């Protein structure tokens, strides 16, 4: 069987490398043999293993319990059909192409801004996901304490983000950052899949947010998901041409929730699925306060030269359908 490897990262300060491509709404994807594939599991439950090697302050049993809680959080999403099964402990390490999806620690001090990494092995002929491994960088101090520990990174929080990648989700841009001496400092986060961790000792990101729920439900919809939610779609243009890489946010007026996506085609097309029915405020913005390589490839023609734009009216998301194509024109800065 011919196979291909793909990698996604989560960082302490910034993302060093993205997955091969973000093809669509919150999904990881890749091109192979002239075809485009969405990265996802084709069967359930998805079996995973845990490395039998621990680190100071975290035994293998502690680690397994923490990642099991993170898997359970994703599995508990009522509108998604994904499920998991713990297969046992293994002496193998994450990153070995052994047909087992393994989570564990590796000492990678040269990756001084990478807390954890998810790598994938896919069938080079069918595009089927064969294996996904997650390594946690033991060059950082870790904790499984219920309330967190000062100056130690929370295993469960970082595992929740990485399991999002394990599922096939890409990064969300629902967060605010600013430049600091050590890199970008996080001001606010509205999605577990935001690419920058909040900080050592923080445990607030053990809970999925609406953007994460919409993403996992879109990838693995449970019965009724598409009938009970809706979507918005349209094009973002500037000076008559499509805008690639615009960040479009749908804000649910009634619930105070945000779900977002990017325009990922040359003509500026976008679509945001998994929205609750009702009125939404639509905002379009350049992602000029994050590192582009968290979301895009260097060759992608991302346009940052436009002003924030609010769509001129509230958009009512219909149940089980799309609101109808919007034409959103942005102005240059």
Order of alpha helices (4+ residues) and beta strands (2+ residues): beta-beta-beta-beta-beta-alpha-beta-beta-beta-beta-beta-beta-alpha-beta-beta-alpha-alpha-beta-beta-beta-beta-beta-beta-beta-beta-beta
